[in-house]
Amino acid sequence: MTRPAYVQMAVRVPRELKAQMELLATEQGKHVSELVRELLTEGMKDRGAPIKPPVTSRSGG
C-alpha cells in the first residue's frame, strides 16, 4: 500500500482560530490535519505557487 510521506509541522494559531478549524473539520467529516493541508495547498495555489503531487512511500510488509 502506498501513501503520502508526511512530516510534522508545528504552527501557533489563536485559540479561536483553532476552535473554528476543529468545528469546520468536524462538519466536513475530516481530521484537522487534513483540513489544514487542504487550506495550505489552496492558499499556495491562489498565490501562484507550483504545487507538486505528494510523494508516496511504501508501508507494510
ABEGO torsion letter per residue (X at the ends): XBBBBBBBBBBBBBAAAAAAAAAAAAAAGBBAAAAAAAAAAAAAAAAGBBBBBBBBBBBEX
